[in-house]
Every structure is written in C-alpha cells, then in structure tokens.
C-alpha cells in the first residue's frame, strides 16, 4: 500500500468523531451561555445582600456602642 492511499474506513471513523465533537462543543457552548446568564443575574442579588449585611453590621455596632459606653 502506498503512503498516499486514504483508508475509507479510517476516514469515516475520523469524520464521525469530528461530528460527535462538534455536537459536544455546541452543547458546551449553550451551557456556558446559561452559566454566564446565571452569574449576571446573581450579581445583583449579591450586592443587595452585601448592602443589607453592612446596614445590619452598622446597626449592631451602634447598639453595642450605645449599650457598652461607660
């Protein structure tokens, strides 16, 4: 057999593998887009929780200062 000969069986197997990988990549791309959208959505709630925690912490500090001041 010559080096230039293309085995149809191996070529078909390679094409099938590439098609399978393309499907997996398309699925992964969709999943990544969903994750990015979820991260963008949760960013606002993170800031809201941080704001509420800082207000609560300030209130606790003010109460402790008022109660324990001598």
CHARMM-style PDB file with segment names, atoms N, HN, CA, C and O in Angstrom:
ATOM      1  N   UNK     1       0.843  -1.186   0.000  1.00  0.00      PROA
ATOM      2  CA  UNK     1       0.000   0.000   0.000  1.00  0.00      PROA
ATOM      3  C   UNK     1       0.881   1.239   0.000  1.00  0.00      PROA
ATOM      4  O   UNK     1       1.949   1.268   0.611  1.00  0.00      PROA
ATOM      5  N   UNK     2       0.427   2.218  -0.671  1.00  0.00      PROA
ATOM      6  HN  UNK     2      -0.441   2.195  -1.168  1.00  0.00      PROA
ATOM      7  CA  UNK     2       1.163   3.469  -0.798  1.00  0.00      PROA
ATOM      8  C   UNK     2       0.856   4.377   0.389  1.00  0.00      PROA
ATOM      9  O   UNK     2      -0.183   4.239   1.034  1.00  0.00      PROA
ATOM     10  N   UNK     3       1.766   5.303   0.670  1.00  0.00      PROA
ATOM     11  HN  UNK     3       2.610   5.414   0.146  1.00  0.00      PROA
ATOM     12  CA  UNK     3       1.582   6.274   1.760  1.00  0.00      PROA
ATOM     13  C   UNK     3       0.465   7.253   1.431  1.00  0.00      PROA
ATOM     14  O   UNK     3      -0.142   7.821   2.339  1.00  0.00      PROA
ATOM     15  N   UNK     4       0.181   7.461   0.142  1.00  0.00      PROA
ATOM     16  HN  UNK     4       0.674   7.000  -0.595  1.00  0.00      PROA
ATOM     17  CA  UNK     4      -0.836   8.420  -0.271  1.00  0.00      PROA
ATOM     18  C   UNK     4      -2.236   7.829  -0.254  1.00  0.00      PROA
ATOM     19  O   UNK     4      -3.213   8.545  -0.473  1.00  0.00      PROA
ATOM     20  N   UNK     5      -2.344   6.528   0.004  1.00  0.00      PROA
ATOM     21  HN  UNK     5      -1.551   5.946   0.182  1.00  0.00      PROA
ATOM     22  CA  UNK     5      -3.641   5.867  -0.010  1.00  0.00      PROA
ATOM     23  C   UNK     5      -4.441   6.274   1.225  1.00  0.00      PROA
ATOM     24  O   UNK     5      -3.916   6.285   2.338  1.00  0.00      PROA
ATOM     25  N   UNK     6      -5.709   6.606   1.020  1.00  0.00      PROA
ATOM     26  HN  UNK     6      -6.136   6.597   0.115  1.00  0.00      PROA
ATOM     27  CA  UNK     6      -6.595   7.014   2.094  1.00  0.00      PROA
ATOM     28  C   UNK     6      -7.548   5.863   2.404  1.00  0.00      PROA
ATOM     29  O   UNK     6      -8.335   5.449   1.553  1.00  0.00      PROA
ATOM     30  N   UNK     7      -7.469   5.360   3.615  1.00  0.00      PROA
ATOM     31  HN  UNK     7      -6.830   5.697   4.306  1.00  0.00      PROA
ATOM     32  CA  UNK     7      -8.328   4.253   4.030  1.00  0.00      PROA
ATOM     33  C   UNK     7      -9.739   4.791   4.289  1.00  0.00      PROA
ATOM     34  O   UNK     7      -9.911   5.600   5.201  1.00  0.00      PROA
ATOM     35  N   UNK     8     -10.742   4.379   3.529  1.00  0.00      PROA
ATOM     36  HN  UNK     8     -10.602   3.723   2.788  1.00  0.00      PROA
ATOM     37  CA  UNK     8     -12.108   4.905   3.707  1.00  0.00      PROA
ATOM     38  C   UNK     8     -12.682   4.605   5.091  1.00  0.00      PROA
ATOM     39  O   UNK     8     -13.448   5.404   5.630  1.00  0.00      PROA
ATOM     40  N   UNK     9     -12.322   3.469   5.663  1.00  0.00      PROA
ATOM     41  HN  UNK     9     -11.700   2.820   5.225  1.00  0.00      PROA
ATOM     42  CA  UNK     9     -12.829   3.121   6.995  1.00  0.00      PROA
ATOM     43  C   UNK     9     -12.301   4.100   8.046  1.00  0.00      PROA
ATOM     44  O   UNK     9     -13.061   4.614   8.866  1.00  0.00      PROA
ATOM     45  N   UNK    10     -10.983   4.351   8.011  1.00  0.00      PROA
ATOM     46  HN  UNK    10     -10.365   3.933   7.345  1.00  0.00      PROA
ATOM     47  CA  UNK    10     -10.394   5.281   8.979  1.00  0.00      PROA
ATOM     48  C   UNK    10     -10.899   6.695   8.755  1.00  0.00      PROA
ATOM     49  O   UNK    10     -11.121   7.434   9.714  1.00  0.00      PROA
ATOM     50  N   UNK    11     -11.084   7.079   7.498  1.00  0.00      PROA
ATOM     51  HN  UNK    11     -10.904   6.478   6.719  1.00  0.00      PROA
ATOM     52  CA  UNK    11     -11.589   8.416   7.189  1.00  0.00      PROA
ATOM     53  C   UNK    11     -13.016   8.575   7.712  1.00  0.00      PROA
ATOM     54  O   UNK    11     -13.353   9.609   8.289  1.00  0.00      PROA
ATOM     55  N   UNK    12     -13.852   7.563   7.515  1.00  0.00      PROA
ATOM     56  HN  UNK    12     -13.578   6.723   7.046  1.00  0.00      PROA
ATOM     57  CA  UNK    12     -15.224   7.612   8.014  1.00  0.00      PROA
ATOM     58  C   UNK    12     -15.273   7.671   9.529  1.00  0.00      PROA
ATOM     59  O   UNK    12     -16.096   8.377  10.113  1.00  0.00      PROA
ATOM     60  N   UNK    13     -14.388   6.927  10.151  1.00  0.00      PROA
ATOM     61  HN  UNK    13     -13.719   6.355   9.677  1.00  0.00      PROA
ATOM     62  CA  UNK    13     -14.319   6.944  11.616  1.00  0.00      PROA
ATOM     63  C   UNK    13     -13.904   8.335  12.117  1.00  0.00      PROA
ATOM     64  O   UNK    13     -14.445   8.833  13.105  1.00  0.00      PROA
ATOM     65  N   UNK    14     -12.948   8.947  11.430  1.00  0.00      PROA
ATOM     66  HN  UNK    14     -12.509   8.543  10.628  1.00  0.00      PROA
ATOM     67  CA  UNK    14     -12.488  10.282  11.798  1.00  0.00      PROA
ATOM     68  C   UNK    14     -13.592  11.318  11.615  1.00  0.00      PROA
ATOM     69  O   UNK    14     -13.767  12.202  12.454  1.00  0.00      PROA
ATOM     70  N   UNK    15     -14.333  11.205  10.524  1.00  0.00      PROA
ATOM     71  HN  UNK    15     -14.191  10.487   9.843  1.00  0.00      PROA
ATOM     72  CA  UNK    15     -15.448  12.131  10.281  1.00  0.00      PROA
ATOM     73  C   UNK    15     -16.502  11.981  11.367  1.00  0.00      PROA
ATOM     74  O   UNK    15     -17.036  12.983  11.844  1.00  0.00      PROA
ATOM     75  N   UNK    16     -16.810  10.766  11.764  1.00  0.00      PROA
ATOM     76  HN  UNK    16     -16.376   9.953  11.377  1.00  0.00      PROA
ATOM     77  CA  UNK    16     -17.798  10.534  12.822  1.00  0.00      PROA
ATOM     78  C   UNK    16     -17.328  11.128  14.144  1.00  0.00      PROA
ATOM     79  O   UNK    16     -18.122  11.708  14.886  1.00  0.00      PROA
ATOM     80  N   UNK    17     -16.040  10.984  14.440  1.00  0.00      PROA
ATOM     81  HN  UNK    17     -15.395  10.514  13.838  1.00  0.00      PROA
ATOM     82  CA  UNK    17     -15.508  11.550  15.681  1.00  0.00      PROA
ATOM     83  C   UNK    17     -15.606  13.076  15.665  1.00  0.00      PROA
ATOM     84  O   UNK    17     -15.953  13.689  16.675  1.00  0.00      PROA
ATOM     85  N   UNK    18     -15.301  13.682  14.524  1.00  0.00      PROA
ATOM     86  HN  UNK    18     -15.018  13.184  13.704  1.00  0.00      PROA
ATOM     87  CA  UNK    18     -15.378  15.147  14.428  1.00  0.00      PROA
ATOM     88  C   UNK    18     -16.817  15.615  14.590  1.00  0.00      PROA
ATOM     89  O   UNK    18     -17.069  16.610  15.270  1.00  0.00      PROA
ATOM     90  N   UNK    19     -17.755  14.919  13.980  1.00  0.00      PROA
ATOM     91  HN  UNK    19     -17.550  14.111  13.428  1.00  0.00      PROA
ATOM     92  CA  UNK    19     -19.165  15.291  14.116  1.00  0.00      PROA
ATOM     93  C   UNK    19     -19.628  15.171  15.562  1.00  0.00      PROA
ATOM     94  O   UNK    19     -20.377  16.020  16.046  1.00  0.00      PROA
ATOM     95  N   UNK    20     -19.189  14.125  16.256  1.00  0.00      PROA
ATOM     96  HN  UNK    20     -18.580  13.435  15.863  1.00  0.00      PROA
ATOM     97  CA  UNK    20     -19.537  13.949  17.666  1.00  0.00      PROA
ATOM     98  C   UNK    20     -18.961  15.078  18.514  1.00  0.00      PROA
ATOM     99  O   UNK    20     -19.633  15.602  19.402  1.00  0.00      PROA
ATOM    100  N   UNK    21     -17.722  15.448  18.235  1.00  0.00      PROA
ATOM    101  HN  UNK    21     -17.176  15.023  17.513  1.00  0.00      PROA
ATOM    102  CA  UNK    21     -17.098  16.546  18.983  1.00  0.00      PROA
ATOM    103  C   UNK    21     -17.793  17.871  18.708  1.00  0.00      PROA
ATOM    104  O   UNK    21     -17.927  18.694  19.613  1.00  0.00      PROA
ATOM    105  N   UNK    22     -18.235  18.089  17.480  1.00  0.00      PROA
ATOM    106  HN  UNK    22     -18.126  17.420  16.744  1.00  0.00      PROA
ATOM    107  CA  UNK    22     -18.950  19.323  17.159  1.00  0.00      PROA
ATOM    108  C   UNK    22     -20.250  19.415  17.951  1.00  0.00      PROA
ATOM    109  O   UNK    22     -20.604  20.486  18.443  1.00  0.00      PROA
ATOM    110  N   UNK    23     -20.959  18.297  18.075  1.00  0.00      PROA
ATOM    111  HN  UNK    23     -20.671  17.427  17.675  1.00  0.00      PROA
ATOM    112  CA  UNK    23     -22.203  18.286  18.858  1.00  0.00      PROA
ATOM    113  C   UNK    23     -21.922  18.582  20.330  1.00  0.00      PROA
ATOM    114  O   UNK    23     -22.654  19.337  20.970  1.00  0.00      PROA
ATOM    115  N   UNK    24     -20.857  17.980  20.861  1.00  0.00      PROA
ATOM    116  HN  UNK    24     -20.263  17.366  20.341  1.00  0.00      PROA
ATOM    117  CA  UNK    24     -20.498  18.211  22.259  1.00  0.00      PROA
ATOM    118  C   UNK    24     -20.103  19.660  22.487  1.00  0.00      PROA
ATOM    119  O   UNK    24     -20.464  20.250  23.506  1.00  0.00      PROA
ATOM    120  N   UNK    25     -19.368  20.235  21.550  1.00  0.00      PROA
ATOM    121  HN  UNK    25     -19.075  19.756  20.722  1.00  0.00      PROA
ATOM    122  CA  UNK    25     -18.939  21.634  21.678  1.00  0.00      PROA
ATOM    123  C   UNK    25     -20.145  22.561  21.626  1.00  0.00      PROA
ATOM    124  O   UNK    25     -20.209  23.532  22.379  1.00  0.00      PROA
ATOM    125  N   UNK    26     -21.106  22.275  20.743  1.00  0.00      PROA
ATOM    126  HN  UNK    26     -21.054  21.486  20.130  1.00  0.00      PROA
ATOM    127  CA  UNK    26     -22.319  23.086  20.674  1.00  0.00      PROA
ATOM    128  C   UNK    26     -23.096  23.030  21.988  1.00  0.00      PROA
ATOM    129  O   UNK    26     -23.616  24.044  22.455  1.00  0.00      PROA
ATOM    130  N   UNK    27     -23.168  21.838  22.579  1.00  0.00      PROA
ATOM    131  HN  UNK    27     -22.746  21.015  22.200  1.00  0.00      PROA
ATOM    132  CA  UNK    27     -23.852  21.681  23.864  1.00  0.00      PROA
ATOM    133  C   UNK    27     -23.115  22.441  24.961  1.00  0.00      PROA
ATOM    134  O   UNK    27     -23.738  23.116  25.781  1.00  0.00      PROA
ATOM    135  N   UNK    28     -21.786  22.330  24.973  1.00  0.00      PROA
ATOM    136  HN  UNK    28     -21.280  21.782  24.307  1.00  0.00      PROA
ATOM    137  CA  UNK    28     -20.999  23.040  25.983  1.00  0.00      PROA
ATOM    138  C   UNK    28     -21.139  24.551  25.820  1.00  0.00      PROA
ATOM    139  O   UNK    28     -21.203  25.276  26.813  1.00  0.00      PROA
ATOM    140  N   UNK    29     -21.187  25.022  24.600  1.00  0.00      PROA
ATOM    141  HN  UNK    29     -21.135  24.433  23.794  1.00  0.00      PROA
ATOM    142  CA  UNK    29     -21.342  26.452  24.346  1.00  0.00      PROA
ATOM    143  C   UNK    29     -22.670  26.961  24.894  1.00  0.00      PROA
ATOM    144  O   UNK    29     -22.727  28.037  25.489  1.00  0.00      PROA
ATOM    145  N   UNK    30     -23.735  26.192  24.697  1.00  0.00      PROA
ATOM    146  HN  UNK    30     -23.688  25.318  24.214  1.00  0.00      PROA
ATOM    147  CA  UNK    30     -25.041  26.572  25.234  1.00  0.00      PROA
ATOM    148  C   UNK    30     -25.015  26.570  26.764  1.00  0.00      PROA
ATOM    149  O   UNK    30     -25.578  27.467  27.392  1.00  0.00      PROA
ATOM    150  N   UNK    31     -24.376  25.584  27.360  1.00  0.00      PROA
ATOM    151  HN  UNK    31     -23.919  24.855  26.850  1.00  0.00      PROA
ATOM    152  CA  UNK    31     -24.282  25.513  28.818  1.00  0.00      PROA
ATOM    153  C   UNK    31     -23.489  26.693  29.377  1.00  0.00      PROA
ATOM    154  O   UNK    31     -23.859  27.253  30.409  1.00  0.00      PROA
ATOM    155  N   UNK    32     -22.412  27.070  28.710  1.00  0.00      PROA
ATOM    156  HN  UNK    32     -22.112  26.614  27.872  1.00  0.00      PROA
ATOM    157  CA  UNK    32     -21.600  28.200  29.166  1.00  0.00      PROA
ATOM    158  C   UNK    32     -22.400  29.483  29.094  1.00  0.00      PROA
ATOM    159  O   UNK    32     -22.305  30.326  29.986  1.00  0.00      PROA
ATOM    160  N   UNK    33     -23.191  29.643  28.035  1.00  0.00      PROA
ATOM    161  HN  UNK    33     -23.268  28.959  27.310  1.00  0.00      PROA
ATOM    162  CA  UNK    33     -24.031  30.843  27.928  1.00  0.00      PROA
ATOM    163  C   UNK    33     -25.035  30.899  29.070  1.00  0.00      PROA
ATOM    164  O   UNK    33     -25.291  31.970  29.619  1.00  0.00      PROA
ATOM    165  N   UNK    34     -25.614  29.733  29.437  1.00  0.00      PROA
ATOM    166  HN  UNK    34     -25.406  28.862  28.991  1.00  0.00      PROA
ATOM    167  CA  UNK    34     -26.547  29.690  30.560  1.00  0.00      PROA
ATOM    168  C   UNK    34     -25.850  30.068  31.861  1.00  0.00      PROA
ATOM    169  O   UNK    34     -26.403  30.813  32.670  1.00  0.00      PROA
ATOM    170  N   UNK    35     -24.639  29.558  32.063  1.00  0.00      PROA
ATOM    171  HN  UNK    35     -24.190  28.953  31.405  1.00  0.00      PROA
ATOM    172  CA  UNK    35     -23.895  29.872  33.289  1.00  0.00      PROA
ATOM    173  C   UNK    35     -23.567  31.365  33.374  1.00  0.00      PROA
ATOM    174  O   UNK    35     -23.646  31.962  34.447  1.00  0.00      PROA
ATOM    175  N   UNK    36     -23.201  31.955  32.250  1.00  0.00      PROA
ATOM    176  HN  UNK    36     -23.136  31.470  31.378  1.00  0.00      PROA
ATOM    177  CA  UNK    36     -22.902  33.391  32.237  1.00  0.00      PROA
ATOM    178  C   UNK    36     -24.156  34.190  32.566  1.00  0.00      PROA
ATOM    179  O   UNK    36     -24.095  35.159  33.322  1.00  0.00      PROA
ATOM    180  N   UNK    37     -25.293  33.788  32.002  1.00  0.00      PROA
ATOM    181  HN  UNK    37     -25.342  33.000  31.389  1.00  0.00      PROA
ATOM    182  CA  UNK    37     -26.539  34.489  32.301  1.00  0.00      PROA
ATOM    183  C   UNK    37     -26.898  34.363  33.784  1.00  0.00      PROA
ATOM    184  O   UNK    37     -27.359  35.327  34.394  1.00  0.00      PROA
ATOM    185  N   UNK    38     -26.689  33.180  34.362  1.00  0.00      PROA
ATOM    186  HN  UNK    38     -26.315  32.396  33.866  1.00  0.00      PROA
ATOM    187  CA  UNK    38     -26.970  32.992  35.789  1.00  0.00      PROA
ATOM    188  C   UNK    38     -26.044  33.846  36.641  1.00  0.00      PROA
ATOM    189  O   UNK    38     -26.475  34.418  37.642  1.00  0.00      PROA
ATOM    190  N   UNK    39     -24.787  33.937  36.258  1.00  0.00      PROA
ATOM    191  HN  UNK    39     -24.437  33.473  35.445  1.00  0.00      PROA
ATOM    192  CA  UNK    39     -23.835  34.750  37.014  1.00  0.00      PROA
ATOM    193  C   UNK    39     -24.205  36.224  36.938  1.00  0.00      PROA
ATOM    194  O   UNK    39     -24.109  36.938  37.936  1.00  0.00      PROA
ATOM    195  N   UNK    40     -24.625  36.685  35.774  1.00  0.00      PROA
ATOM    196  HN  UNK    40     -24.703  36.105  34.963  1.00  0.00      PROA
ATOM    197  CA  UNK    40     -25.045  38.074  35.631  1.00  0.00      PROA
ATOM    198  C   UNK    40     -26.273  38.368  36.483  1.00  0.00      PROA
ATOM    199  O   UNK    40     -26.377  39.429  37.097  1.00  0.00      PROA
ATOM    200  N   UNK    41     -27.199  37.418  36.513  1.00  0.00      PROA
ATOM    201  HN  UNK    41     -27.115  36.556  36.014  1.00  0.00      PROA
ATOM    202  CA  UNK    41     -28.406  37.604  37.295  1.00  0.00      PROA
ATOM    203  C   UNK    41     -28.116  37.620  38.790  1.00  0.00      PROA
ATOM    204  O   UNK    41     -28.714  38.401  39.530  1.00  0.00      PROA
ATOM    205  N   UNK    42     -27.216  36.776  39.231  1.00  0.00      PROA
ATOM    206  HN  UNK    42     -26.731  36.141  38.630  1.00  0.00      PROA
ATOM    207  CA  UNK    42     -26.945  36.670  40.662  1.00  0.00      PROA
ATOM    208  C   UNK    42     -26.058  37.809  41.159  1.00  0.00      PROA
ATOM    209  O   UNK    42     -25.951  38.028  42.366  1.00  0.00      PROA
ATOM    210  N   UNK    43     -25.429  38.528  40.249  1.00  0.00      PROA
ATOM    211  HN  UNK    43     -25.517  38.351  39.269  1.00  0.00      PROA
ATOM    212  CA  UNK    43     -24.576  39.631  40.663  1.00  0.00      PROA
ATOM    213  C   UNK    43     -25.379  40.702  41.414  1.00  0.00      PROA
ATOM    214  O   UNK    43     -24.896  41.255  42.403  1.00  0.00      PROA
ATOM    215  N   UNK    44     -26.575  40.990  40.960  1.00  0.00      PROA
ATOM    216  HN  UNK    44     -26.967  40.540  40.157  1.00  0.00      PROA
ATOM    217  CA  UNK    44     -27.425  41.979  41.619  1.00  0.00      PROA
ATOM    218  C   UNK    44     -27.836  41.544  43.014  1.00  0.00      PROA
ATOM    219  O   UNK    44     -27.837  42.354  43.940  1.00  0.00      PROA
ATOM    220  N   UNK    45     -28.181  40.285  43.174  1.00  0.00      PROA
ATOM    221  HN  UNK    45     -28.180  39.626  42.421  1.00  0.00      PROA
ATOM    222  CA  UNK    45     -28.577  39.805  44.498  1.00  0.00      PROA
ATOM    223  C   UNK    45     -27.395  39.807  45.456  1.00  0.00      PROA
ATOM    224  O   UNK    45     -27.573  40.020  46.656  1.00  0.00      PROA
ATOM    225  N   UNK    46     -26.198  39.573  44.945  1.00  0.00      PROA
ATOM    226  HN  UNK    46     -26.054  39.401  43.971  1.00  0.00      PROA
ATOM    227  CA  UNK    46     -25.010  39.626  45.794  1.00  0.00      PROA
ATOM    228  C   UNK    46     -24.831  41.027  46.367  1.00  0.00      PROA
ATOM    229  O   UNK    46     -24.572  41.183  47.561  1.00  0.00      PROA
ATOM    230  N   UNK    47     -24.967  42.048  45.521  1.00  0.00      PROA
ATOM    231  HN  UNK    47     -25.178  41.922  44.552  1.00  0.00      PROA
ATOM    232  CA  UNK    47     -24.826  43.423  46.006  1.00  0.00      PROA
ATOM    233  C   UNK    47     -25.926  43.786  46.999  1.00  0.00      PROA
ATOM    234  O   UNK    47     -25.673  44.516  47.957  1.00  0.00      PROA
ATOM    235  N   UNK    48     -27.140  43.289  46.785  1.00  0.00      PROA
ATOM    236  HN  UNK    48     -27.346  42.695  46.006  1.00  0.00      PROA
ATOM    237  CA  UNK    48     -28.230  43.561  47.713  1.00  0.00      PROA
ATOM    238  C   UNK    48     -27.953  42.924  49.076  1.00  0.00      PROA
ATOM    239  O   UNK    48     -28.176  43.550  50.112  1.00  0.00      PROA
ATOM    240  N   UNK    49     -27.470  41.692  49.076  1.00  0.00      PROA
ATOM    241  HN  UNK    49     -27.288  41.183  48.235  1.00  0.00      PROA
ATOM    242  CA  UNK    49     -27.150  41.006  50.336  1.00  0.00      PROA
ATOM    243  C   UNK    49     -26.001  41.713  51.047  1.00  0.00      PROA
ATOM    244  O   UNK    49     -26.031  41.869  52.268  1.00  0.00      PROA
ATOM    245  N   UNK    50     -24.987  42.143  50.294  1.00  0.00      PROA
ATOM    246  HN  UNK    50     -24.962  42.016  49.303  1.00  0.00      PROA
ATOM    247  CA  UNK    50     -23.859  42.849  50.903  1.00  0.00      PROA
ATOM    248  C   UNK    50     -24.315  44.169  51.523  1.00  0.00      PROA
ATOM    249  O   UNK    50     -23.854  44.542  52.602  1.00  0.00      PROA
ATOM    250  N   UNK    51     -25.214  44.869  50.846  1.00  0.00      PROA
ATOM    251  HN  UNK    51     -25.588  44.566  49.970  1.00  0.00      PROA
ATOM    252  CA  UNK    51     -25.739  46.124  51.391  1.00  0.00      PROA
ATOM    253  C   UNK    51     -26.522  45.889  52.664  1.00  0.00      PROA
ATOM    254  O   UNK    51     -26.359  46.621  53.641  1.00  0.00      PROA
ATOM    255  N   UNK    52     -27.378  44.864  52.663  1.00  0.00      PROA
ATOM    256  HN  UNK    52     -27.510  44.269  51.870  1.00  0.00      PROA
ATOM    257  CA  UNK    52     -28.167  44.556  53.858  1.00  0.00      PROA
ATOM    258  C   UNK    52     -27.256  44.136  55.012  1.00  0.00      PROA
ATOM    259  O   UNK    52     -27.493  44.514  56.160  1.00  0.00      PROA
ATOM    260  N   UNK    53     -26.218  43.359  54.713  1.00  0.00      PROA
ATOM    261  HN  UNK    53     -26.024  43.053  53.781  1.00  0.00      PROA
ATOM    262  CA  UNK    53     -25.294  42.926  55.762  1.00  0.00      PROA
ATOM    263  C   UNK    53     -24.526  44.117  56.343  1.00  0.00      PROA
ATOM    264  O   UNK    53     -24.270  44.153  57.546  1.00  0.00      PROA
ATOM    265  N   UNK    54     -24.161  45.074  55.517  1.00  0.00      PROA
ATOM    266  HN  UNK    54     -24.368  45.045  54.539  1.00  0.00      PROA
ATOM    267  CA  UNK    54     -23.422  46.228  56.043  1.00  0.00      PROA
ATOM    268  C   UNK    54     -24.325  47.112  56.900  1.00  0.00      PROA
ATOM    269  O   UNK    54     -23.876  47.656  57.909  1.00  0.00      PROA
ATOM    270  N   UNK    55     -25.596  47.262  56.511  1.00  0.00      PROA
ATOM    271  HN  UNK    55     -25.961  46.820  55.691  1.00  0.00      PROA
ATOM    272  CA  UNK    55     -26.538  48.034  57.329  1.00  0.00      PROA
ATOM    273  C   UNK    55     -26.756  47.330  58.661  1.00  0.00      PROA
ATOM    274  O   UNK    55     -26.759  47.973  59.711  1.00  0.00      PROA
ATOM    275  N   UNK    56     -26.936  46.018  58.624  1.00  0.00      PROA
ATOM    276  HN  UNK    56     -26.934  45.496  57.771  1.00  0.00      PROA
ATOM    277  CA  UNK    56     -27.130  45.251  59.854  1.00  0.00      PROA
ATOM    278  C   UNK    56     -25.887  45.338  60.744  1.00  0.00      PROA
ATOM    279  O   UNK    56     -26.007  45.498  61.959  1.00  0.00      PROA
ATOM    280  N   UNK    57     -24.713  45.233  60.157  1.00  0.00      PROA
ATOM    281  HN  UNK    57     -24.615  45.103  59.170  1.00  0.00      PROA
ATOM    282  CA  UNK    57     -23.470  45.331  60.928  1.00  0.00      PROA
ATOM    283  C   UNK    57     -23.308  46.705  61.555  1.00  0.00      PROA
ATOM    284  O   UNK    57     -22.863  46.824  62.696  1.00  0.00      PROA
ATOM    285  N   UNK    58     -23.670  47.746  60.809  1.00  0.00      PROA
ATOM    286  HN  UNK    58     -24.031  47.650  59.881  1.00  0.00      PROA
ATOM    287  CA  UNK    58     -23.620  49.090  61.370  1.00  0.00      PROA
ATOM    288  C   UNK    58     -24.584  49.270  62.527  1.00  0.00      PROA
ATOM    289  O   UNK    58     -24.260  49.924  63.518  1.00  0.00      PROA
ATOM    290  N   UNK    59     -25.777  48.685  62.398  1.00  0.00      PROA
ATOM    291  HN  UNK    59     -26.040  48.154  61.593  1.00  0.00      PROA
ATOM    292  CA  UNK    59     -26.768  48.766  63.479  1.00  0.00      PROA
ATOM    293  C   UNK    59     -26.273  48.040  64.728  1.00  0.00      PROA
ATOM    294  O   UNK    59     -26.412  48.551  65.839  1.00  0.00      PROA
ATOM    295  N   UNK    60     -25.700  46.859  64.551  1.00  0.00      PROA
ATOM    296  HN  UNK    60     -25.587  46.444  63.648  1.00  0.00      PROA
ATOM    297  CA  UNK    60     -25.178  46.096  65.692  1.00  0.00      PROA
ATOM    298  C   UNK    60     -24.034  46.865  66.357  1.00  0.00      PROA
ATOM    299  O   UNK    60     -23.946  46.901  67.585  1.00  0.00      PROA
ATOM    300  N   UNK    61     -23.167  47.473  65.566  1.00  0.00      PROA
ATOM    301  HN  UNK    61     -23.238  47.444  64.569  1.00  0.00      PROA
ATOM    302  CA  UNK    61     -22.060  48.257  66.132  1.00  0.00      PROA
ATOM    303  C   UNK    61     -22.582  49.463  66.898  1.00  0.00      PROA
ATOM    304  O   UNK    61     -22.066  49.799  67.964  1.00  0.00      PROA
ATOM    305  N   UNK    62     -23.601  50.113  66.357  1.00  0.00      PROA
ATOM    306  HN  UNK    62     -24.020  49.840  65.491  1.00  0.00      PROA
ATOM    307  CA  UNK    62     -24.187  51.270  67.044  1.00  0.00      PROA
ATOM    308  C   UNK    62     -24.847  50.847  68.352  1.00  0.00      PROA
ATOM    309  O   UNK    62     -24.709  51.527  69.369  1.00  0.00      PROA
ATOM    310  N   UNK    63     -25.577  49.703  68.324  1.00  0.00      PROA
ATOM    311  HN  UNK    63     -25.689  49.152  67.498  1.00  0.00      PROA
ATOM    312  CA  UNK    63     -26.207  49.211  69.553  1.00  0.00      PROA
ATOM    313  C   UNK    63     -25.162  48.830  70.596  1.00  0.00      PROA
ATOM    314  O   UNK    63     -25.329  49.146  71.774  1.00  0.00      PROA
ATOM    315  N   UNK    64     -24.090  48.157  70.187  1.00  0.00      PROA
ATOM    316  HN  UNK    64     -23.954  47.900  69.230  1.00  0.00      PROA
ATOM    317  CA  UNK    64     -23.058  47.769  71.119  1.00  0.00      PROA
ATOM    318  C   UNK    64     -22.383  49.003  71.702  1.00  0.00      PROA
ATOM    319  O   UNK    64     -22.068  49.033  72.892  1.00  0.00      PROA
ATOM    320  N   UNK    65     -22.159  50.009  70.882  1.00  0.00      PROA
ATOM    321  HN  UNK    65     -22.414  49.984  69.915  1.00  0.00      PROA
ATOM    322  CA  UNK    65     -21.533  51.240  71.378  1.00  0.00      PROA
ATOM    323  C   UNK    65     -22.457  51.962  72.371  1.00  0.00      PROA
ATOM    324  O   UNK    65     -22.005  52.510  73.376  1.00  0.00      PROA
ATOM    325  N   UNK    66     -23.750  51.947  72.066  1.00  0.00      PROA
ATOM    326  HN  UNK    66     -24.118  51.502  71.249  1.00  0.00      PROA
ATOM    327  CA  UNK    66     -24.716  52.610  72.963  1.00  0.00      PROA
ATOM    328  C   UNK    66     -24.844  51.850  74.286  1.00  0.00      PROA
ATOM    329  O   UNK    66     -24.915  52.476  75.343  1.00  0.00      PROA
ATOM    330  N   UNK    67     -24.873  50.554  74.248  1.00  0.00      PROA
ATOM    331  HN  UNK    67     -24.814  50.045  73.389  1.00  0.00      PROA
ATOM    332  CA  UNK    67     -25.076  49.749  75.454  1.00  0.00      PROA
ATOM    333  C   UNK    67     -23.819  49.718  76.323  1.00  0.00      PROA
ATOM    334  O   UNK    67     -23.921  49.857  77.542  1.00  0.00      PROA
ATOM    335  N   UNK    68     -22.657  49.543  75.738  1.00  0.00      PROA
ATOM    336  HN  UNK    68     -22.575  49.430  74.748  1.00  0.00      PROA
ATOM    337  CA  UNK    68     -21.432  49.340  76.499  1.00  0.00      PROA
ATOM    338  C   UNK    68     -20.609  50.592  76.731  1.00  0.00      PROA
ATOM    339  O   UNK    68     -19.513  50.519  77.287  1.00  0.00      PROA
ATOM    340  N   UNK    69     -21.128  51.748  76.311  1.00  0.00      PROA
ATOM    341  HN  UNK    69     -22.019  51.807  75.860  1.00  0.00      PROA
ATOM    342  CA  UNK    69     -20.403  53.004  76.559  1.00  0.00      PROA
ATOM    343  C   UNK    69     -20.445  53.315  78.049  1.00  0.00      PROA
ATOM    344  O   UNK    69     -21.488  53.178  78.687  1.00  0.00      PROA
ATOM    345  N   UNK    70     -19.332  53.726  78.590  1.00  0.00      PROA
ATOM    346  HN  UNK    70     -18.485  53.837  78.071  1.00  0.00      PROA
ATOM    347  CA  UNK    70     -19.306  53.983  80.035  1.00  0.00      PROA
ATOM    348  C   UNK    70     -19.167  55.429  80.313  1.00  0.00      PROA
ATOM    349  OT1 UNK    70     -19.127  55.833  81.475  1.00  0.00      PROA
TER     350      UNK     70
END
